[in-house]
Every structure is written in C-alpha cells, then in structure tokens.
C-alpha cells in the first residue's frame, strides 16, 4: 500500500512536470494564419526607363498607348489618386498637331523691330489702359499687396493671352504626354505632365471640366505651365479657389506673386536704353550674377545713360545686347532679370518692359 501510494505520487509529479514544460494549448478559433509575404518594392520609374523601353529615334504613334501606361504608373508612384487618373485619361489621346506645332516654330530670323511691332502696338496699349480702368480696384489692391506695379501685371496679361481671350483649347494632359513622347524635351514635359495631374488631384479643376490650355501645356489667362501654377498661383479674392482661367483677381495676384517671389524690387525701373562708346567690348554683356556691375563701374567704361535715368548707385546692373539690326543696347536692373525668369528671352522681356512703360505713362 505504501509502495503503491509512493508510486502514485511519483507519477503525478512527473505528469505535472511534463505539463509545465509544454506550451499551453490555446482555445481553438480556427487555423492561425501565417504572416503575409512581403511583396518586393516596385522600382520607381524614371524618364531613363521610358527612353530605354521606347527609344526616341524609333517611336511610332502606335506605341503611344503603351508609353502612356508607363506615364500613368509614374503618376501613381508620385501619389496621384486612381480616380484622378481615370478622369484625366477619359479623353486622353495622341495629338499630332501638337508635334507639328512644336516642330514648325518659326525659323526665320526675327528682328527686335519685327517682334516689338507685332507685340507692343498702339492698339494693344490702348486696350491695356481700358483693361486697367475696368479693373482698377483689384489691380491697385494686388499691386499694393505684392509691390508690383499695375502696368506690369496688365502688360503680362495682354502679351500672354490677349487679356484672357486666347488661353488654348487643347487637353493639357494629352498635349503634355504627346510632347513628352516626341522626346525633344522629355524630362521637362514628363515633369509638367505629373504637375498637371497634381492640379486635378488637388481639386483645382471642377469635376465637370477638363484641364485646357495651349498646345505646349500653358494654362489660363497668364499662361502658367503646370509647375508654375503649383508654385505661384494664389487665391486673389479669398474665395478659397485658385482659378487662373476665369477669375481676374486670381490671375492678377498669381502674376504679381510670381514676380515678387522671383525677386521683384519695389520702386525700381526695369532699365534704360543706353549709348556705348566706339570700340566698346560688347562681349561683356549678359545676365549672369557675375556679369553685373554698379552704375559707377559702367560709367567708368564709358556707358552713357539718358538724362531721365534714375538708378541707385549701389545696385547690380546688367548690359543687355539683343540681336538687333539697329544696334540697341540696354542697361537693366533686377526687375528685368525677374521678367526673364518668366520667359528667358531678351525680346520677350523687352516687350513686357516697354509695354509697361507705355501703359504707365497713360494711367499715372
């Protein structure tokens, strides 16, 4: 009896020890799923991938849909929502006339006189003055807020879109994708394509409207490229919408914000036409920072300014020598350089500056 009892105790202790060494049995709730396999990261697409898969020299219109699918994937990787892509690609298509327009830009040598005579006409200046008169309150407020004179805002408005009349009717998404596919400036147009989708994605375009613009993708009454819209476009009247297509307050404020952000100096003229002495070394002209000199330095080189010139002594000034059959030369300030940020052309910057001068004389 004692042996039997001792044996029972030993067995019980042994069973308890075995039980303690085993993991507890969990209540059954079905099979426990294993951790999901981690999917390999999808490599980010770049323009170099497009150029590898679609060599620029051998692209055909038939390949465009496949190219567009890669553009769409690039947009997804940039965070563009699927609903935005569905909407933007609803009427998406290759636009042959966009390629034609890009290839057929004027090759004929245009003189400064030709350019200015087409752009800064007496009729354009008269219309600009009428537009200023019709929008004085808005323009004055925005000019005060940003430190940019009204005449420059109006001049850019007129030169870019004919005071809002010519904004372009192309589907911007299709146009930019087409220009990217052309391959001449693929990096730039892919960047603009993604930015255009971002504008839609951010809710700036009403759901029942398409994003419209020029064949080159410029948009609205101030013809902003998509990246410029995202960077500089602002709400000019406090309605919570940034509409550079129909809302003049937004157009004017966005133009002024661009100039102010890019370095506009309040109260400074753009520059003056000047006279150079015989034998002057014109190769020192240019708009790089290192090519600027003070007024005293330019005068020491023989530069002659007009009597009405009013320039501070301590600011950087640049010598600008456009291709001109009449040999005109200009000494310009930071404000001229700022206008060139908008469009890096001497002819364009001079047309804006001279038109602003003509408007300013008539509204002051």
ZABARO-366907 format. One record per residue (C-alpha): residue number from 1; residue in one letter; x, y, z. Coordinates in nm, 3 decimals. Layout:
<site NUM, "a", <X, Y, Z>>;
...
end
This chain:
<site 1, "x", <0.000, 0.000, 0.000>>;
<site 2, "x", <0.279, 0.241, 0.092>>;
<site 3, "x", <0.465, 0.147, -0.231>>;
<site 4, "x", <0.156, 0.197, -0.436>>;
<site 5, "x", <0.093, 0.538, -0.278>>;
<site 6, "x", <0.454, 0.642, -0.335>>;
<site 7, "x", <0.435, 0.529, -0.697>>;
<site 8, "x", <0.119, 0.732, -0.748>>;
<site 9, "x", <0.284, 1.043, -0.605>>;
<site 10, "x", <0.589, 0.999, -0.830>>;
<site 11, "x", <0.368, 0.954, -1.138>>;
<site 12, "x", <0.160, 1.260, -1.051>>;
<site 13, "x", <0.469, 1.477, -1.001>>;
<site 14, "x", <0.616, 1.353, -1.329>>;
<site 15, "x", <0.296, 1.434, -1.519>>;
<site 16, "x", <0.285, 1.781, -1.364>>;
<site 17, "x", <0.646, 1.848, -1.467>>;
<site 18, "x", <0.578, 1.732, -1.821>>;
<site 19, "x", <0.271, 1.951, -1.838>>;
<site 20, "x", <0.465, 2.254, -1.717>>;
<site 21, "x", <0.733, 2.205, -1.984>>;
<site 22, "x", <0.483, 2.209, -2.273>>;
<site 23, "x", <0.336, 2.527, -2.423>>;
<site 24, "x", <-0.022, 2.592, -2.328>>;
<site 25, "x", <-0.287, 2.480, -2.571>>;
<site 26, "x", <-0.483, 2.783, -2.696>>;
<site 27, "x", <-0.856, 2.764, -2.740>>;
<site 28, "x", <-0.937, 2.664, -3.093>>;
<site 29, "x", <-1.050, 2.955, -3.312>>;
<site 30, "x", <-0.965, 2.805, -3.643>>;
<site 31, "x", <-0.626, 2.786, -3.806>>;
<site 32, "x", <-0.374, 3.060, -3.721>>;
<site 33, "x", <-0.268, 3.234, -4.047>>;
<site 34, "x", <0.098, 3.280, -4.118>>;
<site 35, "x", <0.235, 3.632, -4.173>>;
<site 36, "x", <0.172, 3.755, -4.528>>;
<site 37, "x", <0.469, 3.750, -4.760>>;
<site 38, "x", <0.621, 4.093, -4.814>>;
<site 39, "x", <0.585, 4.199, -5.177>>;
<site 40, "x", <0.903, 4.323, -5.337>>;
<site 41, "x", <0.908, 4.701, -5.381>>;
<site 42, "x", <0.816, 4.820, -5.730>>;
<site 43, "x", <1.113, 5.010, -5.874>>;
<site 44, "x", <1.039, 5.379, -5.926>>;
<site 45, "x", <1.011, 5.463, -6.292>>;
<site 46, "x", <1.219, 5.744, -6.437>>;
<site 47, "x", <1.250, 5.913, -6.775>>;
<site 48, "x", <1.551, 5.692, -6.842>>;
<site 49, "x", <1.317, 5.390, -6.823>>;
<site 50, "x", <1.089, 5.548, -7.083>>;
<site 51, "x", <1.386, 5.611, -7.310>>;
<site 52, "x", <1.508, 5.254, -7.263>>;
<site 53, "x", <1.170, 5.097, -7.337>>;
<site 54, "x", <1.081, 5.344, -7.613>>;
<site 55, "x", <1.399, 5.458, -7.792>>;
<site 56, "x", <1.339, 5.816, -7.901>>;
<site 57, "x", <1.457, 5.767, -8.259>>;
<site 58, "x", <1.217, 5.479, -8.326>>;
<site 59, "x", <0.893, 5.585, -8.156>>;
<site 60, "x", <0.571, 5.547, -8.352>>;
<site 61, "x", <0.217, 5.666, -8.285>>;
<site 62, "x", <0.114, 5.303, -8.233>>;
<site 63, "x", <0.344, 5.277, -7.930>>;
<site 64, "x", <0.193, 5.581, -7.761>>;
<site 65, "x", <-0.073, 5.392, -7.556>>;
<site 66, "x", <0.197, 5.170, -7.400>>;
<site 67, "x", <0.411, 5.477, -7.331>>;
<site 68, "x", <0.110, 5.645, -7.170>>;
<site 69, "x", <0.062, 5.345, -6.940>>;
<site 70, "x", <0.415, 5.394, -6.810>>;
<site 71, "x", <0.344, 5.764, -6.759>>;
<site 72, "x", <0.036, 5.664, -6.564>>;
<site 73, "x", <0.242, 5.433, -6.343>>;
<site 74, "x", <0.491, 5.714, -6.280>>;
<site 75, "x", <0.198, 5.930, -6.169>>;
<site 76, "x", <0.079, 5.660, -5.929>>;
<site 77, "x", <0.425, 5.645, -5.778>>;
<site 78, "x", <0.405, 6.021, -5.724>>;
<site 79, "x", <0.085, 5.974, -5.524>>;
<site 80, "x", <-0.175, 6.065, -5.786>>;
<site 81, "x", <-0.507, 5.901, -5.696>>;
<site 82, "x", <-0.661, 5.637, -5.921>>;
<site 83, "x", <-0.982, 5.839, -5.954>>;
<site 84, "x", <-0.780, 6.131, -6.088>>;
<site 85, "x", <-0.610, 5.911, -6.346>>;
<site 86, "x", <-0.943, 5.768, -6.457>>;
<site 87, "x", <-1.082, 6.118, -6.500>>;
<site 88, "x", <-0.774, 6.263, -6.670>>;
<site 89, "x", <-0.744, 5.974, -6.917>>;
<site 90, "x", <-1.112, 5.968, -7.011>>;
<site 91, "x", <-1.047, 6.171, -7.328>>;
<site 92, "x", <-0.675, 6.105, -7.348>>;
<site 93, "x", <-0.528, 6.085, -7.697>>;
<site 94, "x", <-0.221, 6.145, -7.910>>;
<site 95, "x", <-0.232, 6.494, -8.063>>;
<site 96, "x", <-0.046, 6.502, -8.393>>;
<site 97, "x", <-0.094, 6.877, -8.437>>;
<site 98, "x", <0.095, 6.937, -8.112>>;
<site 99, "x", <0.402, 6.770, -8.263>>;
<site 100, "x", <0.353, 6.974, -8.580>>;
<site 101, "x", <0.329, 7.297, -8.381>>;
<site 102, "x", <0.644, 7.215, -8.186>>;
<site 103, "x", <0.842, 7.132, -8.499>>;
<site 104, "x", <0.711, 7.425, -8.701>>;
<site 105, "x", <0.807, 7.707, -8.467>>;
<site 106, "x", <0.941, 8.000, -8.673>>;
<site 107, "x", <1.293, 7.952, -8.801>>;
<site 108, "x", <1.303, 8.284, -8.986>>;
<site 109, "x", <1.528, 8.541, -8.824>>;
<site 110, "x", <1.302, 8.788, -8.646>>;
<site 111, "x", <1.445, 9.130, -8.569>>;
<site 112, "x", <1.371, 9.317, -8.249>>;
<site 113, "x", <1.172, 9.569, -8.454>>;
<site 114, "x", <0.962, 9.291, -8.608>>;
<site 115, "x", <0.893, 9.145, -8.267>>;
<site 116, "x", <0.806, 9.470, -8.092>>;
<site 117, "x", <0.596, 9.598, -8.383>>;
<site 118, "x", <0.381, 9.285, -8.357>>;
<site 119, "x", <0.356, 9.278, -7.979>>;
<site 120, "x", <0.370, 9.632, -7.844>>;
<site 121, "x", <0.124, 9.802, -8.075>>;
<site 122, "x", <-0.067, 10.122, -8.006>>;
<site 123, "x", <-0.386, 9.915, -8.015>>;
<site 124, "x", <-0.254, 9.673, -7.754>>;
<site 125, "x", <-0.151, 9.960, -7.528>>;
<site 126, "x", <-0.493, 10.128, -7.564>>;
<site 127, "x", <-0.668, 9.801, -7.479>>;
<site 128, "x", <-0.438, 9.757, -7.180>>;
<site 129, "x", <-0.531, 10.101, -7.048>>;
<site 130, "x", <-0.902, 10.019, -7.088>>;
<site 131, "x", <-0.850, 9.692, -6.903>>;
<site 132, "x", <-0.672, 9.876, -6.625>>;
<site 133, "x", <-0.960, 10.123, -6.600>>;
<site 134, "x", <-1.210, 9.835, -6.583>>;
<site 135, "x", <-1.016, 9.654, -6.310>>;
<site 136, "x", <-0.857, 9.941, -6.120>>;
<site 137, "x", <-0.974, 9.844, -5.772>>;
<site 138, "x", <-0.849, 9.485, -5.798>>;
<site 139, "x", <-0.520, 9.582, -5.962>>;
<site 140, "x", <-0.449, 9.859, -5.712>>;
<site 141, "x", <-0.510, 9.625, -5.418>>;
<site 142, "x", <-0.292, 9.349, -5.559>>;
<site 143, "x", <-0.017, 9.593, -5.657>>;
<site 144, "x", <-0.013, 9.726, -5.302>>;
<site 145, "x", <-0.004, 9.374, -5.154>>;
<site 146, "x", <0.283, 9.247, -5.369>>;
<site 147, "x", <0.480, 9.561, -5.451>>;
<site 148, "x", <0.449, 9.504, -5.826>>;
<site 149, "x", <0.322, 9.796, -6.040>>;
<site 150, "x", <-0.015, 9.752, -6.207>>;
<site 151, "x", <0.123, 9.819, -6.556>>;
<site 152, "x", <0.350, 9.512, -6.543>>;
<site 153, "x", <0.063, 9.288, -6.436>>;
<site 154, "x", <-0.152, 9.421, -6.720>>;
<site 155, "x", <0.132, 9.402, -6.974>>;
<site 156, "x", <0.195, 9.035, -6.898>>;
<site 157, "x", <-0.177, 8.964, -6.909>>;
<site 158, "x", <-0.207, 9.124, -7.251>>;
<site 159, "x", <0.103, 8.970, -7.402>>;
<site 160, "x", <0.034, 8.619, -7.273>>;
<site 161, "x", <-0.334, 8.576, -7.357>>;
<site 162, "x", <-0.468, 8.893, -7.516>>;
<site 163, "x", <-0.624, 8.988, -7.180>>;
<site 164, "x", <-0.772, 8.642, -7.137>>;
<site 165, "x", <-0.912, 8.590, -7.486>>;
<site 166, "x", <-0.662, 8.328, -7.604>>;
<site 167, "x", <-0.600, 8.058, -7.347>>;
<site 168, "x", <-0.578, 7.750, -7.568>>;
<site 169, "x", <-0.827, 7.468, -7.619>>;
<site 170, "x", <-0.607, 7.160, -7.602>>;
<site 171, "x", <-0.648, 6.888, -7.342>>;
<site 172, "x", <-0.339, 6.966, -7.134>>;
<site 173, "x", <-0.283, 6.608, -7.017>>;
<site 174, "x", <-0.286, 6.476, -7.374>>;
<site 175, "x", <-0.073, 6.763, -7.506>>;
<site 176, "x", <0.198, 6.722, -7.242>>;
<site 177, "x", <0.209, 6.344, -7.284>>;
<site 178, "x", <0.237, 6.391, -7.660>>;
<site 179, "x", <0.524, 6.638, -7.622>>;
<site 180, "x", <0.698, 6.406, -7.377>>;
<site 181, "x", <0.661, 6.122, -7.629>>;
<site 182, "x", <0.810, 6.339, -7.903>>;
<site 183, "x", <1.128, 6.318, -7.695>>;
<site 184, "x", <1.288, 6.654, -7.770>>;
<site 185, "x", <1.242, 6.782, -7.413>>;
<site 186, "x", <1.114, 6.467, -7.249>>;
<site 187, "x", <1.235, 6.537, -6.895>>;
<site 188, "x", <1.063, 6.874, -6.886>>;
<site 189, "x", <0.733, 6.756, -7.031>>;
<site 190, "x", <0.712, 6.447, -6.808>>;
<site 191, "x", <0.757, 6.679, -6.510>>;
<site 192, "x", <0.484, 6.909, -6.642>>;
<site 193, "x", <0.257, 6.610, -6.710>>;
<site 194, "x", <0.282, 6.493, -6.348>>;
<site 195, "x", <0.225, 6.850, -6.225>>;
<site 196, "x", <-0.087, 6.883, -6.440>>;
<site 197, "x", <-0.227, 6.565, -6.286>>;
<site 198, "x", <-0.143, 6.706, -5.942>>;
<site 199, "x", <-0.354, 7.015, -6.019>>;
<site 200, "x", <-0.653, 6.790, -6.091>>;
<site 201, "x", <-0.572, 6.568, -5.794>>;
<site 202, "x", <-0.569, 6.868, -5.560>>;
<site 203, "x", <-0.922, 6.963, -5.667>>;
<site 204, "x", <-0.842, 7.284, -5.856>>;
<site 205, "x", <-1.043, 7.184, -6.163>>;
<site 206, "x", <-1.422, 7.135, -6.128>>;
<site 207, "x", <-1.530, 6.774, -6.175>>;
<site 208, "x", <-1.726, 6.854, -6.491>>;
<site 209, "x", <-1.435, 7.029, -6.664>>;
<site 210, "x", <-1.117, 6.927, -6.841>>;
<site 211, "x", <-0.779, 7.091, -6.789>>;
<site 212, "x", <-0.741, 7.307, -7.101>>;
<site 213, "x", <-0.451, 7.512, -7.231>>;
<site 214, "x", <-0.217, 7.579, -7.521>>;
<site 215, "x", <-0.057, 7.313, -7.738>>;
<site 216, "x", <0.255, 7.350, -7.518>>;
<site 217, "x", <0.061, 7.295, -7.195>>;
<site 218, "x", <0.047, 7.661, -7.082>>;
<site 219, "x", <-0.274, 7.738, -6.895>>;
<site 220, "x", <-0.505, 8.021, -6.805>>;
<site 221, "x", <-0.502, 8.394, -6.864>>;
<site 222, "x", <-0.138, 8.423, -6.759>>;
<site 223, "x", <-0.036, 8.102, -6.942>>;
<site 224, "x", <0.130, 7.931, -6.648>>;
<site 225, "x", <0.289, 7.593, -6.706>>;
<site 226, "x", <0.159, 7.335, -6.454>>;
<site 227, "x", <0.466, 7.360, -6.230>>;
<site 228, "x", <0.429, 7.739, -6.224>>;
<site 229, "x", <0.065, 7.703, -6.125>>;
<site 230, "x", <0.157, 7.477, -5.833>>;
<site 231, "x", <0.435, 7.715, -5.724>>;
<site 232, "x", <0.296, 8.064, -5.783>>;
<site 233, "x", <-0.081, 8.059, -5.840>>;
<site 234, "x", <-0.275, 8.211, -5.549>>;
<site 235, "x", <-0.629, 8.295, -5.446>>;
<site 236, "x", <-0.666, 8.667, -5.517>>;
<site 237, "x", <-1.013, 8.728, -5.377>>;
<site 238, "x", <-1.039, 8.498, -5.076>>;
<site 239, "x", <-1.299, 8.260, -5.220>>;
<site 240, "x", <-1.082, 7.956, -5.150>>;
<site 241, "x", <-1.035, 7.873, -5.518>>;
<site 242, "x", <-0.729, 7.938, -5.735>>;
<site 243, "x", <-0.878, 7.995, -6.080>>;
<site 244, "x", <-0.643, 8.148, -6.338>>;
<site 245, "x", <-0.887, 8.065, -6.620>>;
<site 246, "x", <-1.188, 8.280, -6.528>>;
<site 247, "x", <-1.112, 8.479, -6.213>>;
<site 248, "x", <-0.923, 8.802, -6.283>>;
<site 249, "x", <-0.832, 8.857, -5.918>>;
<site 250, "x", <-0.659, 8.518, -5.916>>;
<site 251, "x", <-0.489, 8.592, -6.249>>;
<site 252, "x", <-0.354, 8.928, -6.130>>;
<site 253, "x", <-0.250, 8.803, -5.787>>;
<site 254, "x", <-0.077, 8.497, -5.933>>;
<site 255, "x", <0.116, 8.712, -6.180>>;
<site 256, "x", <0.221, 8.954, -5.906>>;
<site 257, "x", <0.313, 8.666, -5.675>>;
<site 258, "x", <0.534, 8.516, -5.945>>;
<site 259, "x", <0.726, 8.840, -5.995>>;
<site 260, "x", <0.752, 8.913, -5.622>>;
<site 261, "x", <0.871, 8.560, -5.544>>;
<site 262, "x", <1.127, 8.568, -5.824>>;
<site 263, "x", <1.295, 8.882, -5.693>>;
<site 264, "x", <1.100, 9.192, -5.795>>;
<site 265, "x", <1.234, 9.506, -5.627>>;
<site 266, "x", <0.965, 9.758, -5.541>>;
<site 267, "x", <1.019, 10.105, -5.683>>;
<site 268, "x", <1.296, 10.006, -5.923>>;
<site 269, "x", <1.265, 10.069, -6.300>>;
<site 270, "x", <1.341, 9.782, -6.537>>;
<site 271, "x", <1.624, 9.971, -6.708>>;
<site 272, "x", <1.701, 10.209, -6.994>>;
<site 273, "x", <1.824, 10.213, -7.350>>;
<site 274, "x", <2.180, 10.345, -7.337>>;
<site 275, "x", <2.465, 10.452, -7.563>>;
<site 276, "x", <2.803, 10.280, -7.578>>;
<site 277, "x", <3.127, 10.448, -7.680>>;
<site 278, "x", <3.303, 10.349, -8.001>>;
<site 279, "x", <3.505, 10.032, -7.966>>;
<site 280, "x", <3.316, 9.913, -7.656>>;
<site 281, "x", <3.363, 9.543, -7.582>>;
<site 282, "x", <3.010, 9.410, -7.617>>;
<site 283, "x", <3.113, 9.060, -7.519>>;
<site 284, "x", <3.088, 9.160, -7.153>>;
<site 285, "x", <2.709, 9.174, -7.186>>;
<site 286, "x", <2.491, 8.912, -7.016>>;
<site 287, "x", <2.256, 8.847, -6.726>>;
<site 288, "x", <2.460, 8.618, -6.504>>;
<site 289, "x", <2.522, 8.740, -6.149>>;
<site 290, "x", <2.893, 8.766, -6.220>>;
<site 291, "x", <2.828, 8.992, -6.520>>;
<site 292, "x", <2.668, 9.272, -6.320>>;
<site 293, "x", <2.839, 9.598, -6.232>>;
<site 294, "x", <2.742, 9.909, -6.038>>;
<site 295, "x", <2.637, 10.228, -6.211>>;
<site 296, "x", <2.975, 10.387, -6.136>>;
<site 297, "x", <3.157, 10.090, -6.288>>;
<site 298, "x", <2.951, 10.106, -6.607>>;
<site 299, "x", <3.004, 10.481, -6.636>>;
<site 300, "x", <3.376, 10.429, -6.593>>;
<site 301, "x", <3.362, 10.204, -6.901>>;
<site 302, "x", <3.201, 10.484, -7.099>>;
<site 303, "x", <2.833, 10.385, -7.078>>;
<site 304, "x", <2.608, 10.687, -7.139>>;
<site 305, "x", <2.259, 10.689, -6.981>>;
<site 306, "x", <1.965, 10.905, -7.093>>;
<site 307, "x", <1.902, 11.224, -6.898>>;
<site 308, "x", <1.584, 11.087, -6.737>>;
<site 309, "x", <1.757, 10.777, -6.600>>;
<site 310, "x", <1.711, 10.733, -6.227>>;
<site 311, "x", <1.917, 10.445, -6.094>>;
<site 312, "x", <2.066, 10.396, -5.747>>;
<site 313, "x", <2.445, 10.380, -5.729>>;
<site 314, "x", <2.469, 10.064, -5.519>>;
<site 315, "x", <2.261, 9.809, -5.711>>;
<site 316, "x", <2.372, 9.548, -5.966>>;
<site 317, "x", <2.310, 9.643, -6.329>>;
<site 318, "x", <2.349, 9.430, -6.640>>;
<site 319, "x", <2.431, 9.515, -7.000>>;
<site 320, "x", <2.184, 9.358, -7.244>>;
<site 321, "x", <2.263, 9.349, -7.616>>;
<site 322, "x", <1.977, 9.182, -7.806>>;
<site 323, "x", <2.018, 9.070, -8.166>>;
<site 324, "x", <1.904, 9.392, -8.325>>;
<site 325, "x", <1.969, 9.531, -8.671>>;
<site 326, "x", <1.957, 9.880, -8.521>>;
<site 327, "x", <2.213, 9.802, -8.253>>;
<site 328, "x", <2.008, 9.899, -7.949>>;
<site 329, "x", <2.164, 9.832, -7.611>>;
<site 330, "x", <2.012, 9.839, -7.262>>;
<site 331, "x", <2.129, 9.869, -6.903>>;
<site 332, "x", <1.885, 9.669, -6.692>>;
<site 333, "x", <1.804, 9.608, -6.326>>;
<site 334, "x", <1.698, 9.308, -6.121>>;
<site 335, "x", <1.339, 9.364, -6.233>>;
<site 336, "x", <1.429, 9.293, -6.595>>;
<site 337, "x", <1.608, 8.978, -6.479>>;
<site 338, "x", <1.292, 8.879, -6.291>>;
<site 339, "x", <1.083, 8.918, -6.607>>;
<site 340, "x", <1.331, 8.691, -6.782>>;
<site 341, "x", <1.258, 8.422, -6.523>>;
<site 342, "x", <0.907, 8.419, -6.671>>;
<site 343, "x", <1.043, 8.380, -7.024>>;
<site 344, "x", <1.417, 8.366, -7.088>>;
<site 345, "x", <1.413, 8.582, -7.397>>;
<site 346, "x", <1.552, 8.933, -7.435>>;
<site 347, "x", <1.280, 9.008, -7.688>>;
<site 348, "x", <1.000, 8.895, -7.454>>;
<site 349, "x", <1.139, 9.080, -7.152>>;
<site 350, "x", <1.181, 9.397, -7.358>>;
<site 351, "x", <0.825, 9.370, -7.492>>;
<site 352, "x", <0.687, 9.342, -7.136>>;
<site 353, "x", <0.905, 9.627, -7.010>>;
<site 354, "x", <0.831, 9.865, -7.297>>;
<site 355, "x", <0.459, 9.787, -7.293>>;
<site 356, "x", <0.453, 9.851, -6.918>>;
<site 357, "x", <0.626, 10.185, -6.979>>;
<site 358, "x", <0.361, 10.282, -7.234>>;
<site 359, "x", <0.077, 10.177, -7.004>>;
<site 360, "x", <0.230, 10.350, -6.703>>;
<site 361, "x", <0.253, 10.685, -6.881>>;
<site 362, "x", <-0.122, 10.673, -6.951>>;
<site 363, "x", <-0.251, 10.554, -6.613>>;
<site 364, "x", <-0.042, 10.771, -6.383>>;
end
